[in-house]
Amino acid sequence: MISPGLLVEGLKTVREQNRAPESDRNTQSNAHRTGDANPSGNQPRSSSADSWDAEAQDNNIVPLTRDQAQKLFGPEVSRPSRVTPFKVVAAQMVLSLGATLLWWLFYKPPGDAALSAFLGGAICWVPAALFATRLKAKSGAETIMSWMIGEALKMGATIAMFVAVAYWYKSALWLPLLVTYIVALKTYWVAMALR
């Protein structure tokens, strides 16, 4: 839990670092004293270079040091996660096989329901395994673009598998398929909680 005092202290530090240079503050206060304001009450802009738009403020982001992060979020912030992408995929496989077994035991007739449930689980964990393998192959060269490409491939594989099941497996039961897919998909939430 972050203490409110520490959070306020951190925000004050960031606010002080992002303040306008002294010359800009003097120009604005002189304009206010002389009454050179627009009828709407807004101050006129002296030039586009002096404007404080969101783009200019985005360039002033200062990352936290390890000590600052530990102070804000606790000593466990620098501890590596116990959850790896392959552990998540393994958990998805186990959950989908467990759900397949449950559909086989409790649904009548069990054959199509169990196969549909297995396919639903596979639609979740096969693309996740492809993404995890790609992540391991790109180790050391991670960029936001490579993550985006990996996610795009994962979504494409998921959509392709849904279409393939709908096209080639005409006797698919969609309730077991979708329920097992959603159960396996929720593994990400459990993994985040176990971090």
Secondary structure, 3 states (H helix, E strand, C coil): CCCHHHHHHHHHHHHHHCCCCHHHHHHHHHHHHHCCCCCCCCCCCCCHHHCCCHHHHHCCCCCCCHHHHHHHHCHHHHCCCCCCHHHHHHHHHHHHHHHHHHHHHHCCCHHHHHHHHHHHHHHHHHHHHHHHHHHHHCCCCCCHHHHHHHHHHHHHHHHHHHHHHHHHCCCCCHHHHHHHHHHHHCHHHHHHHHC
